[in-house]
Amino acid sequence: MTKNTKNNKKAIGIVLASGAAVAVLTAGLIFGTAGSSTKQAQTAFRPVSTVSVDKNNTKADAAKKADEAKKAADAKKAADAKKAADAKKAADAKKAADAKKAADAKKAEEAKKAAAQLKVSEYLVTSTEANVRASASADSAKLGTFGQGQVVSVYSTANGWAHVAFDGKDGYVSRDLLMTQDSYRQKVAEENRKAEEARKAAEAKKAQEAKAAEEAKKAEEAKKAAEAKKAQEAKAAAEAKAAEEAKKAEEARQAEEARQAEEARQAEEARQQQEAQQQEAQPEESSEEVNELNKSRAQAMIDTAITESQSGEEQAVKEEAEKASEQDAAADSADQKENKPVKGIVKSVEGKKVTIVIGEKTYTFENKKEDLKLQKDDKVSVVLVKDAEGKDQVKSVKLLPADTVIEKTAEAAETAAAPEAVN
């Protein structure tokens, strides 16, 4: 509302109080003039009662303004309240939407899990026969059976039972009797792998045994060849020794015969000299008798020399035989002594390489006996033999009780230069 309009209304009130004629004039002035003209007309025609009217109008305006202010404040408060309510409503709506969204997501997840549980999987029957029950219980009715290797459609598994399809019906089979195809393939692959490893191990063992047998055979052949060579060398040595002894015996015999012949010659010369002396002392004996006597004496001397020569030769032969017998006995004794077991202690074991202490000497050999398990500090019985070079080697080893007393012995030979295998 404009300022002129308000003034016009006031003028209308004055006219109403002053009378109709004045009102007509005032109205004409009001509607015919504007601005300051209007104010002049109001002043000219305003009666005394207009002051009271203005005061009442001012109060009314103030009350109206207060009422309008109050209404505006109430409207603003209502608008703010509405705005807050709308905001709360929007927040509640958002919260409800979020809750609905979470619920929908949870429901979707549960539906997904349920769908996954209901998803059909293919299993294989691993037992000879698998009973199909009406429910997940061994006491429930039997619907039929699945055979070994048969493919079964499984919907879900729980509490040791599998929910399966059987002739268009729902059935239940013990989970222990079923296996997924992937698991079955893995199982078959694992079994095949183990079988292949077992086969390779068996072949390796067989090859190793064959190799060990071949090595043992070669070692035995080498041993026999060495023994044959040693025996041949011993035989040749014995023959050479016998030939040397026979040669010496022959030389001794010839020397003895020469000695006896020389003695016989000297005896004959002495006899002849004696006979010559006797002839000079007894000339009365006839020369014929003397000759006969000389002949008989010479024959007796010859017989005596021959007998003595034979006795000497027999004695030399006997002495040579006794000497050879003594040497053979000494050799047998040496062999017995060489093969006599001696006690020792295992010093170390490195794989098949074993070192044994016998007295103050050590011997190293290769243990090829699978049933001879030796450890450090074990007490053993050892048989030593001479090799082609005359050095002692370990021939055999036997495990002794732990309480066996081991004493130092002087019978231990030099340490073996190279390890020998004990078979």
C-alpha positions in Angstrom: 0.0 0.0 0.0 1.4 3.4 -1.0 1.6 6.5 1.2 -0.9 8.5 -1.0 -3.4 5.7 -0.7 -3.2 5.8 3.2 -3.7 9.5 3.2 -6.7 9.2 0.9 -8.3 6.7 3.3 -7.8 9.2 6.2 -9.5 11.9 4.2 -12.4 9.7 3.5 -12.8 9.3 7.3 -12.8 13.0 7.9 -15.5 13.6 5.2 -17.7 11.0 6.8 -17.5 12.9 10.1 -18.1 16.4 8.6 -21.2 15.7 6.6 -22.2 14.6 3.2 -21.6 17.9 1.4 -18.1 18.2 2.8 -17.6 14.6 1.9 -18.5 15.2 -1.7 -16.1 18.1 -1.8 -13.4 16.1 0.0 -13.9 13.2 -2.3 -13.5 15.4 -5.3 -10.4 16.9 -3.9 -9.0 13.6 -3.0 -9.6 12.0 -6.3 -8.8 15.1 -8.2 -5.5 16.0 -6.5 -2.3 14.2 -5.5 0.8 14.8 -3.4 0.9 18.1 -1.3 -2.6 19.2 -2.7 -4.2 16.3 -0.9 -2.5 17.3 2.4 -3.7 20.9 2.1 -7.3 19.7 1.5 -7.1 17.5 4.5 -5.9 20.4 6.7 -8.6 22.7 5.5 -11.5 20.5 6.0 -10.3 18.4 9.1 -12.8 18.8 12.1 -11.8 18.7 15.7 -12.7 15.0 16.1 -10.1 13.8 13.6 -7.3 13.8 16.3 -9.0 11.1 18.2 -9.5 9.1 15.0 -5.8 9.4 14.1 -4.7 8.0 17.5 -7.1 5.1 17.3 -5.9 4.4 13.8 -2.2 4.6 15.0 -2.9 2.0 17.7 -4.8 -0.1 15.3 -1.9 0.1 12.9 0.5 -0.8 15.6 -1.6 -3.7 16.8 -1.9 -4.8 13.2 1.8 -4.5 12.7 2.4 -6.4 15.9 -0.1 -9.0 14.8 1.5 -9.2 11.4 5.0 -9.4 13.0 3.7 -12.2 15.3 2.1 -13.9 12.3 5.4 -13.5 10.4 7.3 -14.9 13.4 4.8 -17.7 13.7 5.0 -18.3 10.0 8.8 -18.4 10.1 8.7 -20.6 13.2 6.3 -22.9 11.4 8.4 -22.8 8.3 11.5 -23.6 10.3 9.6 -26.4 12.1 8.4 -27.6 8.8 11.9 -27.4 7.4 13.3 -29.3 10.4 10.4 -31.8 10.1 11.2 -32.2 6.4 14.9 -32.6 7.1 14.1 -35.3 9.8 11.7 -36.9 7.4 14.3 -36.9 4.7 16.9 -38.3 7.1 14.4 -41.0 8.3 13.6 -41.8 4.7 17.3 -42.1 3.9 17.9 -44.2 7.0 15.0 -46.4 6.0 16.3 -46.6 2.4 19.8 -47.5 3.7 18.3 -50.1 6.0 16.2 -51.5 3.1 19.2 -51.5 0.9 21.2 -53.5 3.6 18.3 -55.8 4.1 18.0 -56.3 0.4 21.8 -57.0 0.1 21.6 -59.5 3.0 18.6 -61.1 1.5 20.5 -61.3 -1.9 23.5 -62.8 -0.2 21.3 -65.3 1.6 19.6 -66.1 -1.6 23.0 -66.5 -3.3 24.1 -68.9 -0.5 20.9 -70.8 -0.7 21.3 -71.0 -4.5 24.9 -72.2 -4.1 23.7 -74.8 -1.6 21.0 -75.9 -4.0 23.5 -75.9 -6.9 23.8 -79.3 -8.3 27.3 -80.9 -8.1 28.4 -84.1 -9.6 30.0 -86.7 -7.2 31.3 -90.2 -7.8 30.4 -93.2 -5.7 33.6 -94.6 -4.2 32.2 -97.7 -2.4 31.0 -100.9 -3.9 27.4 -100.0 -3.1 25.9 -96.8 -1.6 22.4 -97.0 -0.1 19.9 -94.1 -0.8 17.8 -93.1 2.2 14.6 -91.2 2.4 16.0 -88.8 5.0 19.4 -88.0 6.4 19.4 -91.0 8.8 20.6 -94.6 8.6 17.3 -95.7 10.1 15.2 -94.1 7.4 13.6 -96.0 4.6 15.9 -97.3 1.8 15.0 -95.9 -1.6 17.6 -97.8 -3.6 21.4 -98.0 -4.2 24.1 -96.4 -6.3 26.9 -98.5 -7.8 30.6 -97.9 -7.5 31.8 -95.2 -10.0 28.3 -94.0 -10.7 27.9 -90.2 -11.1 25.5 -88.7 -8.6 23.8 -85.2 -8.6 24.2 -83.6 -5.2 22.2 -80.6 -4.1 23.8 -80.0 -0.7 25.8 -81.7 2.1 25.3 -81.4 5.8 26.0 -83.5 9.0 27.7 -86.2 7.0 24.9 -86.7 4.5 24.5 -85.6 0.9 21.1 -84.4 -0.5 20.9 -86.2 -3.9 18.5 -86.8 -6.8 17.4 -90.4 -7.2 14.9 -91.4 -9.8 13.3 -88.0 -9.8 13.0 -88.0 -6.0 15.0 -86.5 -3.1 17.3 -88.9 -1.4 20.2 -88.9 1.0 23.5 -90.8 0.8 26.4 -91.0 3.4 28.9 -88.3 2.5 31.8 -90.7 3.2 30.7 -92.8 0.2 30.9 -90.0 -2.3 33.8 -87.9 -3.7 33.8 -84.9 -6.1 35.2 -85.6 -9.5 38.1 -83.3 -8.9 38.9 -85.0 -5.7 38.5 -88.4 -7.4 40.8 -87.3 -10.2 43.3 -86.0 -7.6 43.1 -89.3 -5.7 43.6 -91.3 -8.8 46.5 -89.1 -9.9 48.0 -89.4 -6.4 47.6 -93.2 -6.4 49.1 -93.4 -9.9 52.0 -91.2 -8.7 52.6 -93.4 -5.7 52.4 -96.5 -7.8 54.9 -95.0 -10.3 57.2 -94.1 -7.4 56.9 -97.6 -6.0 57.6 -99.1 -9.4 60.7 -96.9 -9.9 61.8 -97.7 -6.3 61.4 -101.4 -7.0 63.3 -101.1 -10.2 66.0 -99.0 -8.5 66.3 -101.6 -5.7 66.4 -104.4 -8.2 69.1 -102.6 -10.2 71.0 -101.9 -7.0 70.7 -105.5 -5.9 71.8 -106.7 -9.4 74.7 -104.3 -9.2 75.6 -105.4 -5.7 75.4 -109.1 -6.9 77.6 -108.3 -9.9 80.1 -106.5 -7.7 80.0 -109.4 -5.2 80.5 -111.8 -8.1 83.4 -109.8 -9.4 84.9 -109.5 -5.9 84.5 -113.3 -5.4 86.1 -113.9 -8.8 88.9 -111.5 -8.0 89.3 -113.2 -4.6 89.4 -116.6 -6.2 91.9 -115.4 -8.8 94.1 -113.9 -6.1 93.9 -117.1 -4.0 94.6 -119.1 -7.2 97.5 -116.8 -8.0 98.8 -117.0 -4.4 98.4 -120.8 -4.4 100.2 -121.0 -7.8 103.0 -118.8 -6.5 103.2 -120.8 -3.3 103.3 -124.0 -5.4 106.0 -122.6 -7.6 107.9 -121.4 -4.6 107.5 -124.8 -3.0 108.6 -126.5 -6.2 111.6 -124.1 -6.5 112.4 -124.7 -2.9 112.1 -128.5 -3.3 114.3 -128.3 -6.5 116.8 -126.3 -4.6 116.7 -128.7 -1.7 117.0 -131.6 -4.1 120.0 -130.0 -5.7 121.6 -129.3 -2.4 120.8 -132.9 -1.3 122.4 -134.2 -4.6 125.4 -132.0 -4.1 125.6 -133.2 -0.5 125.3 -136.8 -1.6 128.0 -136.3 -4.2 130.2 -134.6 -1.7 129.6 -137.4 0.8 130.4 -140.0 -1.9 133.5 -138.1 -2.8 134.4 -137.9 0.9 133.7 -141.5 1.4 135.7 -142.4 -1.7 138.6 -140.3 -0.4 138.4 -142.0 2.9 138.3 -145.4 1.2 141.2 -144.5 -0.9 143.1 -143.3 2.1 142.1 -146.5 4.0 143.2 -148.6 1.1 146.5 -146.8 1.0 146.8 -147.3 4.8 145.9 -150.9 4.4 148.4 -151.5 1.7 151.1 -149.8 3.7 150.1 -152.0 6.7 150.2 -155.1 4.5 153.6 -154.2 3.2 154.8 -153.8 6.7 153.3 -157.1 7.6 154.8 -158.8 4.6 158.2 -157.5 5.7 157.6 -158.8 9.2 156.3 -162.2 8.0 158.1 -163.3 5.0 157.2 -166.9 5.5 153.6 -166.3 4.3 153.1 -167.1 0.6 152.3 -164.3 -1.8 149.1 -166.0 -2.9 147.7 -166.0 0.6 148.7 -162.5 1.0 146.8 -161.6 -2.2 143.7 -163.4 -1.1 143.8 -161.7 2.3 144.3 -158.4 0.6 141.4 -159.0 -1.7 139.1 -160.0 1.2 140.1 -157.0 3.2 139.7 -154.6 0.3 136.2 -156.1 -0.4 135.3 -155.6 3.2 136.4 -152.0 3.2 134.5 -151.4 -0.1 131.4 -153.0 1.4 131.8 -150.9 4.6 132.3 -147.7 2.5 129.2 -148.5 0.4 127.1 -149.2 3.5 128.3 -146.0 5.1 127.6 -144.0 1.9 124.1 -145.4 1.7 123.5 -144.7 5.4 124.8 -141.1 4.9 122.6 -140.6 1.9 119.5 -142.0 3.7 120.3 -139.8 6.7 120.6 -136.7 4.4 117.3 -137.5 2.8 115.7 -138.1 6.1 117.1 -134.9 7.4 115.8 -133.0 4.4 112.4 -134.6 4.7 112.2 -133.7 8.4 113.3 -130.2 7.5 110.6 -129.9 4.9 108.1 -131.3 7.3 109.1 -128.7 9.9 108.8 -125.9 7.3 105.4 -127.2 6.2 104.3 -127.3 9.9 105.6 -123.8 10.4 103.7 -122.6 7.3 100.5 -124.3 8.6 101.1 -122.7 12.0 101.6 -119.3 10.3 98.4 -119.7 8.3 96.5 -120.7 11.4 98.0 -117.7 13.2 97.1 -115.5 10.3 93.5 -116.6 10.2 93.1 -116.5 14.0 90.4 -114.0 15.0 91.5 -110.9 17.0 89.3 -108.5 19.0 89.0 -104.8 18.1 86.8 -101.7 18.6 85.0 -99.7 15.9 86.7 -96.3 15.8 84.4 -94.6 13.1 81.7 -95.4 10.6 81.3 -93.2 7.5 78.6 -94.8 5.3 80.1 -98.2 4.4 83.6 -97.2 5.3 84.5 -98.6 8.7 87.7 -98.1 10.8 88.6 -100.6 13.5 91.3 -100.3 16.2 93.1 -103.6 17.0 95.7 -103.2 19.7 97.7 -100.1 18.7 96.9 -100.3 15.0 93.9 -99.3 12.8 92.4 -101.1 9.8 89.9 -99.6 7.3 87.6 -101.6 5.1 84.4 -101.3 3.2 81.4 -103.1 4.9 79.2 -104.6 2.2 77.2 -106.9 4.5 73.7 -105.5 4.8 73.0 -107.5 8.0 76.2 -106.2 9.7 75.2 -102.9 11.3 78.3 -101.4 12.9 78.4 -98.2 15.1 81.2 -96.3 16.8 82.6 -98.1 19.9 81.1 -101.5 18.9 83.3 -104.5 19.9 84.1 -106.9 17.1 86.0 -110.0 16.2 88.2 -109.6 13.1 90.0 -112.1 10.9 93.1 -110.7 9.0 94.7 -112.2 5.9 97.8 -111.3 3.9 97.5 -109.7 0.5 99.8 -110.2 -2.4 102.2 -107.6 -1.0 102.3 -109.3 2.4 100.1 -106.7 4.1 97.3 -107.5 6.5 93.7 -106.9 5.2 90.4 -107.4 7.0 88.8 -110.6 5.8 85.7 -110.8 8.0 84.1 -109.0 10.9 81.8 -110.3 13.6 79.9 -108.2 16.2 80.7 -109.1 19.8 78.6 -108.5 23.0 79.0 -105.0 24.5 80.5 -106.5 27.7 83.3 -108.2 25.8 86.7 -107.3 27.3 89.2 -106.0 24.6 92.9 -106.3 25.4 95.8 -105.0 23.4 97.4 -107.7 21.3 100.7 -107.9 19.5 99.1 -110.0 16.8 97.7 -107.0 15.0 99.5 -106.4 11.7 100.3 -103.1 9.9 97.4 -100.8 8.9 95.9 -101.9 5.6 97.1 -99.7 2.7 93.8 -99.9 0.9 90.3 -100.7 2.3 89.1 -104.2 1.5 85.4 -105.1 1.2 83.9 -107.4 3.8 81.2 -109.5 2.2 
